[in-house]
Structure formats: structure tokens, C-alpha cells
Amino acid sequence: MNFLKPKKTVFITFFLSAMIIFASTILMGAKNDTSVSISPANQIVTPYSTLSVDVYCIPSEPIKAYEFSVSFNPSVIQAVDVTEGDIFNGFTSFFNPGIIDNTNGDISQIYGLIIGADTVTDPGTLVHINFIAGINGDPMPYPEPPTNSGMRVLETYEIYAHSIIANLKPYTNYWHVKSFNRVFFKELNASRTLEVPLPWGDIDYRQVMRMMLAEPAYDGYIAIEVERSGDPFALMEPSIPYLREIVAEVES
């Protein structure tokens, strides 16, 4: 199966507000020769692809701590996670990954410090930040539950699938798929899930396929799970052409 690169691109830029704590005084980065920057500051990426940036520091004098926030356009990208860089490697340190606000496009209260009297003077990375891109500035939609009248009522839910797929996709070499309907029974005050063919279920595989086939594209096998009861060949029949259809759509 050949996976083609998506034709759309997204232009990404970031804004940084940083404070560096030196051995003897506290100064804003802009008031001294210490350099704090995001690398790369601009990127062009494909929709639903993951991207990473490093916050890099070149100290002008010994430092022992830092704190900063990062702003971004939440209609274009969504933050996934923040991990500690290497600038304090070799020292006992404390790191706080900050608070991600994907609604307002902000990661605040990111900080790290060396415990004790030690300081560093060598350049290094403060943090790594992972994001996932949207489509040409359109907001990245989280799926809203459909509502139905009658006996079948779906509970309201939020599924942050973007972050999950972004984290798992680089390590995926085998993809097992299935879908279901969640049915709420008022009399029992409980929900049950019923396995159904892929095109009839609550999972939007068209959206998931866009994310999985964005560069770097998944190129392994896809296995379809079939309900254990009934005729497995008849139950499989709607799912195979559905997957072929959405793969062809994404590749076009």
C-alpha cells in the first residue's frame, strides 16, 4: 500500500516568555547576554502530523534555575507533552512540565532548578515540547457524541484521541481496529458497549486515518476485529470496503 504525502501544510510559529535565575541575581533574558530561544522558531508541517520544538539556552553567566511560558495558536496546533532537556544533566534537579492549556494556546509554569549550590555555564536544552498539527488553521475538533431519540441515548464524553495517537504512532507497527456503539440503559442507570462493523460505530476512523497516514505515515498491517458471535464473514463485509474507501480518500 503506497501512502502519499498530504497536500495541505500548516505554518507554525511560537512565542516565548522566559526568566533565568543566575547564581547571584534574577534577570529577564532580554536584559543580558543570556540567550533563550525556540528551535526551530518556525515550521511548515502537514495536517495531523506531530512536531517537536526545543527551548534552548546559552548562558552568559552561571545559572541554577529557569521558568518560562510558551504561547501558540490553538486553532493550528495542540500541545501533547513537555519533557525535561539536558542543560542540568549530571546534577540533582527538580523539573515541572507546566500546565498545558490547549483552549487558550498556552503552556505556563514550566520550570526547572538545580537542588543545592551547583550552577551550569554550558549551553543546553531546557525542555522538549511535542505538538500535533491541525488543518490549515481550522480548529482541531474533538469528536462530539451523536444524540439519538428513543431507547438509545449516548452519554456525553470527551475523547482526546489526538494526544493518544501522537504518542503511540511512532511506535506502532501493527494496528488492530474495531468499533462499537455505547448504549445507555435508563432502567439500569448503566452503559454497555456493543461491537459493530467499523462504519456503524462511534469511532471516526476517517479522522483517525488522516492522522495515521500523515507523514511519517504508518505503513504496517491493519487487522479488523470481528464480533465473536454470528457469521464472521458477513460481519466483516462492511468494514473492508469502508477502510479501503477512507484510505483512498486520504491518499488522494
N, C-alpha and C positions, 0 to 999 in steps of 0.2 A: 504494500500500500504506500503510495507516494503522498507525502504531506507537503503542501505548498505554503509559502510564506503568506500571511495575511497582507492585504494590500493597504490597509489603513495604518497610520502611525500616530503616535501621541508625543508631543513635545513637553518635556518635564523640566521645571526649574524649582529651586529651593531657596529658602531664606533662613538665616542662622542668627541667633542672638546668644552670645557666649560670655561667660565670666570665668577668668582664670585666677586661681588663688596661688600667689607666689609664696616663697619662703618667708618674706618679711612684710609684704603688703598685699592689698587686693586692688586690682586694676581691671578695667574693662579692656578687652582685647584691642579695641580701636585706639587706645591711648598709649600704646607702647609698641615695641617691635615684634612682640609675640604674634604669630600668625595662626588663626583658626579658620579652616575652610572646609567646604564640602567638595568631595571629589567622586565623580565628575559633577560640576555645578549644573550642567545641562545634559539632558539625554533625549534621544528620539527612540521610542520603543514601540513595539507592536501591541495592539489591544490584547488584554488578558494575559500579557506576559509579566514575569517577575523582573524586578530591577533592584539593585543594591547600591548604596552610597556609603562612603566612609567620611567621617568627620576627622580631619587631620590637623594636628597641632605641631608647630615649630616654635619651641620656647625661646624667649630672649634671655631668660634667667631661670634658675631652678624653680620648678612648680611642684605642688603636692596635692592639688585638687582642681576640679573644674565643675561647672554647672552650666547648662545651656538648654535652649528650646529650639525646635525646628518647626517651621511653618511650610505648608504645601497646599496645593489646590485639591480639596477632597472630591471634586467632581471629575478629576482626571486620574488620581491615584488614591490608594488606600494603604495605610501603614500596616505591616504584618507583625514585625517584632524589632526590638533593639537589643544588640548584644555588645558586650564589652570589647574594646580594642586592645592593642598591645602596648600602649605607652607606659603602663605601670607593671609590665611583666617583670617578674623577679622580686617584686615587693608584696608584702601583705597589704591588701587593699579592700575597699568596700565599693560596690557598684550598685546603682539604682537605675533600672532601664527606663524610668519615666512613666508618664501617663499618656497613652495614645487616645486622641480624640479625633476619630475619623469623620465626625459630623462637621466640626469646625476647621479641620485641617491643621492640627497642632499636636506636637509631642512635647510636653512640658516636664520640668523637674528631672531631666536627665543629669545625673552627677556621679562622680567617682572621686575617691580620695585615697591617699596612702595613709595607712594607720601607723602612727609613730612619727619620728622626726625626719625620715628619709624624704628626699626630693629627686626629681628627674630633670635632666637637661637635654636629653636626646629627643629628636622628633619622633612622633609615633601617632598611631590611630587612636582616637578617643573611643569611638563606637562604630559599629556597622549597623546600618538600618536597611531593612528589607521592605519593599513595597510591591503592590500589584497594580497594573495599569488598567484604566477603563477604555472607553471607545470614543476617540475624538472629542473629548470634553463633555460627553454625556455623563450624567451621574451613573455610578456603578450600582445597579439595582440589586437589592437583596430580595429574594422571592417573597411575594405576598401570598398568603394562603387563599385559595379559592373558597368562596362561600356557596353553599347549596341549601336549598329548601328541602323540607321533608325529613325523612329519617336520618339522612347522612349530614352530619354537622362536623366540620373540621375545626379543631381548636386553633386559636391564634398562636403562631410560632415565628421565631426569627432563626434563620439558618445562616451562619457566617461561613458559607462554603468557600468564598474566595480565599480566606486565610488558610483554611484546611488544605485546599488544593495546592496553593502556593507552597506550603511547607512539604507536602508529600510528593508532588510531581517530580522533583529532581531525583528521587529515589525509586520511582515506580518503573518496574519492568514487566509487570503483569497486572491487568486491570479486570477485576471481577465486578460485573454490573447486575443490578436488579432494581425493581421499583415496587412501590406499594401504595395503597390507599389507607389513610388513617381515618377510622370510623369511630365516632363518639356515641356511646350508648347512654342516653339520658337516664334510663332506669337503673343502670349500674354505676352511673357517675364515673365512667372509666372509658379509656380509649383502647382500641385494638388496631393492629396493622394487618392488612390483608395483602398478600403478594399478588401482583398483577403484571401483565406484559408491559414492557418499557413505555410504549406510547400512551398508556392509560393511567400511569402512576403520577404521584405528586412530585417526583424529581424531574426537573427540567434538564434533560440530557442535551438538548440543543445548546444551552448556555454552558454546561459543563464541557461539551466537546470543543467549543470555541476556546476555552481556557486550556484544555489539554493539548490541542493542536497548534496553539500559539508557540512561536519559537522560544526556546528549543522544544520542538514538537515531540510528543510521545509517539514512539514507533514500535511498541510491543503488541502483544496479543490482547484481544478483548474477549472475555468469557462471559456468557449470559447465563445467569442462574434461572432455573425453571422450577416452578412450584412442584412440590413433591407428589401431590395428588393430581389425578386426571391424566389426560393424554399429553405427554411432554412435547411431542412434535406439533400438536395443534396449539399448545400454549406458546411455543417458540415462534410460531409463524408470524405474528405481528411484530415481533421485536427485531428480527433480522433485517427486513426491508426498512424499518424505521431507522436503525443505526446506519445503514448504507446511505439513506437519504440525507441524514444530517451531516455525515462525514463528507459527502459530495458537496453539500451546500457550503460547509466551512472551507473546503479546499478550493472552491471556485473563486 
